[in-house]
Amino acid sequence: MDISEIPAIPSWLSEHLQADGIESLYPPQAEAVEAGVTEGENLVAAVPTASGKTLIATLAMAAAVDRGGTALYIVPLRALASEKHEEFAAFEQYGLDVGVTTGNYESDGGWLAGKDIIVATSEKVDSLVRNDAKWLDDLSCVVTDEVHLVDDAERGPTLEVTLAKLRSLNPDLQTVALSATIGNAGELADWLDAELVDSDWRPIELKKGVHYGEALHLEDGSQQRLPVRNSEEQSAAIVRDTLEDDGSTLVFVNSRRNAEAAARRLATTTDDALTDEESEELAEIAEQIRDVSDTDTSEDLAEAVEKGSAFHHAGLSRDHRTLVEDAFRDRLVKVVSATPTLAAGVNTPSRRVVVRDWRRYDGTAGGMQPLSVLEVHQMMGRAGRPGRDPYGEAVLLASGHDELDELFERYVWADPEPVRSKLAAEPALRTHILATVASGFARSREGLLDFLDGTLYAAQATDRAQLERVVDDVTDYLAVNDFLERDGDGLSATTLGHTVSRLYLDPMSAAEIINGLEDGDPTPLGLYHLVCRTPDMYELYLRSGDEEEYTMLAHEREGELLGRAPSEFDDDFDDWLSALKTARLLEDWASELDESDITEEYGIGPGDIRGKVDTAQWLLGAAESLSSELGLGVSSDIREARLRVEHGVRAELVDLAGVRGVGRKRARRLYDAGIEDRAALREADKSVVLAALRGREKTAENILENAGHREPSMDDIEPDPDTETAEPTPDGGAESGDDQSNLGDF
């Protein structure tokens, strides 16, 4: 189908596509148009990666906006939201207004009301519904990307309930669901009352196979020679072979440690393939990586990148991941060793994908378990970029003939598993039942069951009585904890229940926080421990020797810990200690312990610190709101603990670190130079500020402007020679070295 033949889209979109060299649609895109996607029809598109799913979404949204409506694009990850926002922002030249929203779960997003296209995570959309965002009533089109993630135990229920609520708010809403891998796409289409486009067409061929011995065995029965030299590993041989054809490789492994080790080893393969120009560019990127954080992880990544290799996992900071992704897309980095998190994330295609590890540790099973077909196919779909690669190849690694046969049967020739709703799990229902009642979608037990009838779970369930039993159990829990009230069959949220829903808290987290705050007189460690033992915080694992260390810490600081402590013989004692370990990390961060020392002490990456800090900041903010509402009298204590962990500083630096651009290290240098708060910074001697900031004129100007200084310009200003410029340490000492941006600087 030619672009000019697409019905109901604005003329500017046709011109834009043609200017980009797109004259006709891919077959799955044409099928979507024929199914009515530009004319308001619901659609489920199960289409391989790189086969044009985003254009299907664009056609639907642009047509909806042209009809006077508003479009919402739902993504699973914040990084993907940023990528899609940047992509859709190209349409602003034609008069469209594009917005993105991913954080602040207490906001109704009122500023989004005038937008034409809005990009958001499913959690953010759920929170907007809970906070009664009026503009959601005016939505005419919602697109959900990676819809197969309704199968995910963590994120799936939120996506499922959010879609059900949006469809309930607006019965005429057009729903477009996209995925590369759905084993039961027809079942999802039935749930969403949608037309189905289920295609395996790709613009370039994807060859799947298994490497064993000296050959790559492909699914069509052919083989191609791919020898392993001397002591070379299989993955290194494949990377070398790919480089000889000017291609890039993604290697998927099962753990962070394995990703980092593989990147180091593969760097010896990629280093020899770099041109002088590529080496220079990679050296610059490596320095940017070092500037992100002063940690061993940052240094290890920089050293690998300098040689054309990289690793990618959730322990990296967002800036680390972005630098790696950009360099890989530009084909400067030749190989990325990644955990499966990259498979469902941002756009990072490569010539070859190697699934090195097809088993992963599963704590619930007590050992290594095979990955799902769906997950492996997601990884495989990253192989091949139209316009850049002549083909894509996805390769599993076998160590013997039996394993070769097994991998073909298990993954290469297999279809993805059917997507199944995870909504019936009690933790998910606990959260979503309260939110459904508090948001007015149900006002009785029967109304609640009627609403749940619009979910995928109800569409797949064969036993409605089981759903009723779980709903009754959860409703009992919410009523006992004063989140819901019953009046016969009627249900209503209490004032506390409304607050908990609006704060986007798991009700069990709220109950834990309230119980702990009633102890009164909290310290920062006590508050950190309180929020760390809620279901909303992912705790650190206890390593060998940790149990004894943190049991001793618990006894030493028993008076600071809030709520009832379990006995050392209780089943939940280890979880309680894990929460204490996580709290101690937060206390170290808020005591200005260096980021590199924290990562080494706890065996984590910079991204893990950021994740824990962000979650603690949100939970402490929620605790502050609950304290105020219940009149517990500890709001100011919570606020100080929240601000300290937000900025990573001791109490005396909270005000100063709150100035945009200052951060924890610069705040300490300014403080030690005699500038102790925002008011002092506003009136400060500029030469002292410049000296404290190590002569960085632009940084000093920006900080003074943000503080409200009357004349922030650093023209003709020289650093005060009497101001100490060495980097202070928390104990008052000093260490040499230039400034390193870190988590507290952003």
N, C-alpha and C positions, 0 to 999 in steps of 0.2 A: 504494500500500500504506500503510495506517494504521500509525502507530508501535506501536500496541497489538498489531498482527499479526506483528511481527518475532519470529521464534523464537530461543530460546536466549540472549537477552540478559538481564542483571540488571534487576530491576524499577526500581532507582534510575535507570538510564539512560533508561528510558521516561519516568519522571517528570521527569527533568532536561530532556529534549528538549521535552516538552510545556510545561514551565515557560518555556522559551525561545521558545515560540510555534510549535514544529514539530509539526504534527499528522500529516503524511504525508510519505512519501519522494518524492524526485525519481525519475523513471523509471530513470536509470542506477543509483541506489541500490537501487531495488526489484529490478532485474535482478541486482545483486550478491547481495542476500539470497536471491533465488530460485536463484542458482547455488551457494548454501551457504556464503557468507562468514562467517555467524555460527555455522556448525556445523563449522568446521575445514577447509573446502575451500580449496585453493589458488585464487588469482584474479589475473588481470591485468586492470586497469581502465584503458582508454584513454578518458578522459572529459575534455571541455573544462574549462579553468580556470573556477572559480566554479560548477561543476555538482555539487559535493558529494563530491569525492574524500576529503577529510579525514573526513567522517562515515562513509564506507565503512570507512576504517581504524579509526575509533573503535569501530564495531560489531564488527569482527573482534577487536580487542584486548580490549574489555570482555567479550566472550563468552569469550575464552580465559582471562582472569583469573578470571572467574566459575567456570570449570571447574577452577580451582586452578592455572593456569599462569602464565607470565611472558611479557610481550610486549615486543618491541624495535622501535623506530621509527627507521629509518635515513634520514638527510637528507644532501644534498651539501654544505651550508654551515653554518658555525657560527652565523651570524645566524639561519638558518632553524631550527636546533636550539633556540635560545633562544625563538623565537616559538612553536614547537610545544610546548616544555616549559611555557611559560606557559599555553597553551591547555589542555593536558591536566591541569595542576595544579588546574584547577577541579574535578576529580573526587576530589581528596583529601578533600573534605567528606563523601564517601561511604565513606571508609575506605581508598581506594587510596593507595599510596605511589608517587610519580612522581619519577624522577631524570633528570638530564641529564649527559652526559660528552662532552667534545670534545677535550681536550688531554692532555698527559703520556703520551707514547707508550711509556713504560717501566713503566706501572702495569698491574696485573691487575684493577683496578677492584673489589677485594673488597668495598668498601662498598656496591656495587650489588646484592649478592646478595639482599637482602631486599626489593628494589623490585618493584612489580607491572608498571609500565610504564617503560621506559628509552628515552630519546631520545639518539641519538649520530650522529656523522658516520661515513661508511663507513671512513675511515682509522682512526678510533678503534676501531671494531669489529674491523678487521683487526689492530690492535695488541693488542687484548684476546685474540684467538685466539692470537697469537704468544706472549703472556705467560701462556697457559694459565689463563684465567679460568674457574674451575670452574662458575660459575653459568650459563655459556652452554650447558652440557649440559642444563639444565632449561628452556630456552626452548620455548614451545609455539606462538608466533606471531611472525613477523618481517614487518614492513611496510617496503617500500623506496619512498620518494618520489622522483619525477623519475627513474624507472628508465631512461628514454631516454638518460641520461648514461652508460650502458655504452658508448655510441658515442664518448664523449670520450676523446681520446688520453691525457690526463693522469690523470683520475679513473676512467675507465671500467674498466680492468683490475682496480683494487682492489675496486670494487663487485662486479664479476663473480666474482672469486675468493672474496671474502668470502661471497657468497651460496652459492657452491658448497661452501665449508667448513662453513657453518652447516647446510646441508642434509645434508652428510656426517656431521656430529656427531649429528644427530637426524633420522633418516629420516621421522619422523612430524611434522616441523615444518610448520606452516601458513605458506605464503609468499603474501603479498599485495603485488603490484607496481602502482604507480600512475604515470600520466603523462597529460599533456594531449595530447601529440603523438607518436604512434608510427606510422610508415608500415607496419611489419610486425608489428603487435601479435600476430597469430596465431602467428608464429614464436617470439616471446618466451613466449607461453603454452605452446607445445609444449615449450620448453626447461625451463620451471618446472613441467611437468605440471599446468597450471592451467586452470581455466575462464576464458573470455574474455568481458568486457563491453566492447564497442567501440561507443561512442555519440558522436554529434555533437549531442546534445540540450543545450541551455543554458536556464537559467531566464529569461534575457532575451535578446533577439535580438542577435547580433553581425553588423553590416553591414561588409563589406570592400569597399574600393574604392581608386581612385587619383584624386588631385587633379591637374587639369590646366587651365590657363587660368583661367576664372572659375567652374568647376563641379567638384563632387565626383561622379565617375562610379562607380556602385555595381555590384556583381557581378550584380544581377538585371536590369541593363540600364537602370535609371533614373538620372536625374541630379538633383542639387539645386544650386541657385545658391550659390556661396561665393566672392564676389569678392575680389580682391587689390587693395588701395587704393594708389594712387600708387607709392611706392618700397618698399612693404611686401613682406616675404618671404612665401612660401607658408605656412611653418609659423606665422608671426605671424598671418596671416589666419585660419588654422584655430583657433589659440588664442583670438583675439578672438571668432570666431563661437561657440566653445564656451562662453566666459565669458558671452556674451549669453544663453545658455540655462542659466546657473548650473552649468556643468560644469567638470571639470578635464582636463588633457591631459598625457600622457607623450610626450616627443619622443626618439626613439632616434637617436643619431649614432654615428660610427665611431671617435672618438678622444676622449681626455680634453680636449685643447685645444678641440676643437669643442664638447664639452659645456659647458665654461666660457664660451666665446664666445657660444653660443646662449642660455645662461641670462642673460647680461648683456643681450643684445639683446631677449629676450622680457620682461625685467623692465619695459621701457618700455610693453609691452602690458598686463601684469597690474597695474601700479601704479595705473592709473586705475580699475580695477574693485574696489579694496579699500574696505571700509567703514572708518570711524574705529576701530571696535572691533577689526577684523582687523589694522589697521596697528599698534595697540598690542600685540596678542598677538605679531605677527611681530617687532616690535622686541625683545620679551623673548627670543624664540627666537634672534634674531640675536646678542644678548649672550651667550647660552649657547654659541653656536657660537664666538664670539671667545674664550670662556673655555677651550675645548678645546685650542687651540694658538695661539701667537703667531706666525702665519705669514701670508704673502700669500694662500695658498689659503684659510685660515680667514677672512681679511678679505673676500676676493672673494665667498666663499659667503655671509657675513653680509650684505653689501651687496645681493646679489641677493634673499636671503630677506626682507629688509625691504620689498622691493617685490613680494613674492608669487611670486617665481621661485626656482629652485634648480638646481644640477647635482649629479650623482651618478656617481661612478666609484671605481675601486679605490684611487686615490691619496688619497682621504679617509680620515680615521681612522674607527674603528668608531663613536665617539660622534657624529662629524659625520653619518655615514650614518643613524644611528638618529634623530637630530633631524630630518633631512630627511624620512625615511620617515613618522615620526609626524605631522609637520605636513602632509604630503601626504594621508595617510589622513584627517586631520581637515578636509581641504579648506581649510586656511589658505593653504598654498602651492598656487597654482593651476596651475603647470606645472613639471615636472621634465625637464631635458635630461640624458639618461643614456646611458652606453655599454651594450652588450647584457648586461653583468653583472647588471643589475637585472631582466632578463626571466625569469631562472630562480631568482630569490631570494625575498625575503620578500613578504608580501601587500601589493601596492601597486596596486590597480586604479584606473582612471580612466574618465571618460566616453569620451574619445577617445585613441587611440594613433596617433602619427604616426611612421612609419618614414622618417625623412628621408634617411638614408644606407643604401643597400642594397648598397654595395660597401665592402670593408675591405682595408687593405694586408696582403698575405701575403708574408712574406719568402721562403718556399720557392718561391713562384711569381714573385717579383721584381716585383710590382706589385699593383694593385688587383684584387680578385676578388669576385664576387657572394657574398653570404651564402647559406647553405643555406636551403631551404624550411622545414626544421624550426625553425631559429633564428628566422626571420621570423614563423612561426606562433606561436612562444612569445611573441614581443613582442606580436603581435596579440591573443593571448588575455588580455592584461591589460586590455582594454577592457570596461567595463561592470561595475557592482557591483549585485547583486540588492538590492532594498530602497532603493537610493540613486539609481540611474540607470534611466530608462525603456528604455534600449537602450545598446549599446556600438558604437562605430565605430572601425575600424582603417584607416588611410589611408597609402598610399605616395604619393610625390611624383614627378610626371613633368614633364620640361621640353619635351617634344615629342610629336607624335602617335605616332611609332614607339616611343618609350619607354613611352607609355601602353599600347600593345598588348603590348609586351614584359613589362611588370610584371603585367598580367593573366595572361598565359600562364605566366610564371615563378613567380609567388607566389599571386595571388588565386585562380586556378582549380586550382592544382597541389596534389598530395598530398605530405605530408612524405616525405623519403627513408627507405628502410629503415634501421633501426638495425643497425650492424655491430660486432662485437667488435673491440677493438684489442689483445687480449691477446697476439697473436703477435709484437708488436714486441719486440726483444731487451731494451731497458731494463726493460720491464714483466716479462718472463719471468725476467730475472736476479734481480729482487727476489722475485717470488712463488714461483719454484722453490726458492730457498733457504728461504723461510719455510715452504713446504709440507713439505719434508723435515725441517726443524728442529722443526716442530710435530707431527711424527709422522703426517701424513696420507699420506705415501708413504715406503717404505723401500727402494725399488728403482727401476730405470729403468722397468720394466713397471708398477709401482705408481704411479709419477709420471704415466705416460701414461693409466692408468686413471682417476686423479683428474681429469686435464685433460679426460677424456671427459665429465665432468659440467659443463663450462663452456659458455657460449654459443658460444665460438669453435669447439669441437668440433662443436656442433650445426649450425653454419653451414659448417664446412669441407668441402670436397669432396676434399681431398688430405691424408690423415692422414700420408703420408710427409713432407710439408713440415713439419708440426708436429714429427715425430720429429727431423728434421734440426735445427730451431731448438733443440729441447730438448737435443739432444746437444751443440751448440755452446755453449749456456749452461752446461751441466753441466761441460764441459771447462774453461771460464773459472773457474767456482766451485772446481773441484778444484785448478787451477794456483795459485790464490790462497789455498789452505788453508782454504776455507770448507766444502768437502764432502770426504768420503773415499769411495773406491770399494773394494768387496770383491766382485770378480766383477760380477754384476748389481746387487749391493746398494749402497745409498747411505745415508750417515749424515752428519749435520752435525758438524763439529769443534766443540771448545769455543769457538773464535773465531767459527765460523759461527753457533752458538747466540746468542752475544752480539750479533753484527751484526743478526740477525733480531729479537732482543728490543729492540734500540735503534731499530728501524724505519728502518735505514739502507739505502740502495741499496748493494749490495756493492761497486760501483765507487767510491762515496764512501768506504767503509771502507778499501779498498785505497789510495786516494789519501792519506787521513789517516795511515794507518800508515806509508806510505812517507815522508811528510813529517816525522812525529814522530821517525823514526829518525835524522834529522839532529841532534836534540838542541838544548838551549839556546835555546828559542824566545822571541821577543818577542811582545807583543800584535799588532803589525801582521803579523808572520809567521804567527801562528795565524789571524788574520782572513783573510789571503790564502789560507791552506791550505783553510779550510772554504768559502771563496767560490768556489774553482775545482772544487768537487765537483758532480756532477749534481743534488744535492738543493738547491742554492742558485740562485735566479734572479739572474743578474748584471745590473748596469747596462749600458746600451748605451754604446758609445764614440761621442761626438759629434765634430763637426768640430773638429780641433785637439787632441783628447784623446790621440791616438796618440803625438804628440810629447811631450806633457806627462807621460804615464804611462811612456813609455819612459825618459825622463830620471829620473823617480822610481824606476823599477826599478834603474837604474844607481846612483843615490845610496844606495839602501838595500838593495843586492844581498845584503849579509851577513845581513839579517834574513829573507829569503825562503827558505822551506823546500822541499826537493825539487829536482829537476832543472828548470832554466829552459829553455824552448824557444828556439831561435834566432829572431832577428827575421825570418828567411826561412821559418820553419815555418808550416804552415797554421793551427796552433792558437795562434799568438802573439797574435792579437787577442783570443781568448778569455782568454788568460792576463792580458792587460792589463785586460780588462773585470773580471776577478776582482780585480785590484789596485785598480781604481777603486772597486769595491764595498767592498773592505777599507779603503780610505782613508776612505770614508764612515763605516764603523763606528769607525775610530780617531778621527775627528772627534767622533762622538757620545760615545765613551768619554773624550774629552778635555774634555767639557762645552761644546763649541761650541754656540751657541744653535740651537735647532731651526729658527728662521726663516732663519738663515744657511746651514744645511745644505740646506734645501729650495731656496733660491736658488742655491747653488753647484752643486748636482747636477741641478737642474731637475726635482724630484720633489715629491710631496705628503707630508703627514704620515703617511698610511697606508702609503706605501712605506717610510718609515723604520721604522715599527712592524713591517712584514712582514720587513724585512731583519734587524732586531734579534731578533725571535722565532726566525727560522730559524737565525741565528748562535748564539743561546743554546742551542738544541736540539743543533746540530751540535757545538758546543764541549763540551756535556755528554757527548755520545757519544764525543768524542775523549778526554775525561778518563777515561771508563770503559775505553776501549781501551788507553790508556796504563797504567792500573793493572793490567789483565789481562795485558798483555805485559811489564810491569816495565820500562817505558821511562824512568821516573824524572822525568817532566816534568808530573806531574798537578797539582802546586801552581801551576806557571806557567799551565797551561790554566785552572785554577779561577779565578785572579785575572783573567785575560782575559775569562772568561765572566761573572763578577760585574760587572766594569767595563762590559761592553756591555749587560748586563741592566739596570743602573741608570743608565747613561749618565754615569759619573763617573770621575774620576781615582782612582788607587789609594788615596789617603788617605781617601777618602769611602766606600769599599766597605762598611765595617761600619755606618756611620751611615745610609747610604741603604737598607740592608736592613731598617730598622725600618718597619713598615707605616705608610703615610701620610706618610712623609718625602719620598722622591723626590729628584731631582738638585738642584733649585734650593733647596729647603728645607735639604737636607744641607749645601750650600755656605754658606748663611747661618748655620746652627748652628755649623759648623766655624769660620767666621770670627769667631763670637762666643765662641770658646774651648771649645766642646763638640765634642770630636774623635772620640768613638766612642759606642757604645751604652752602655757602662758609665758614661761621663761624663754621658750624657743621663739615665740612671736617677737620678743624684745631683745633677743640675743645679739651680741657682738658678732658680726658676720665673719670676722677673721677667726674667731674661736670655733664657730660652726664649721668653717671650711677646713680648719686644722683637724677637728674631730672626725670629719668625713674624709680625711686623707687627701685633701686637695681636689676632690671631685667636684668641680664647679657646677656642672649641670645638675648633679644629684643634690647639691646644697641648695641651688636655686629652687628646684622642684619642691624640696622639703619645706623650705621657708615659705614658699607660696602656699603650700597646703596648710601650713600652720597659721597663715594669715599675717605674715610679716609685711610691714608697710612697704619695704623696698627690698625685694628678694634678690635683685641682680647682684652678681658676683664680679661685675666689671671692676677692674683695678683693685680687687681685694686680694691680699696675700694671706696665707695661713699664719695664724698666731704662733710664733716660734716657741712660746712657753706652754702650749697645750700639748699634753701627752697624746701621741698618735698610735702607740703600740696597741695591739688588740688586747683588751682586758679579759681575764678569765673570771668565772664566778667567785673564786676565792680571793680576788683582789690582785692576783699576779698579772703578768703580761706575757704574751707570746708574739713572736715576730710573724710576718707574713702579710700578704695583701688581703684585702676584704674578699670574702667569699659570700655570694648571695646564698641564702638558705631558705628553708620553709617559712621562717618568720619575716622574711623580707617581702612576701607577696600578700 
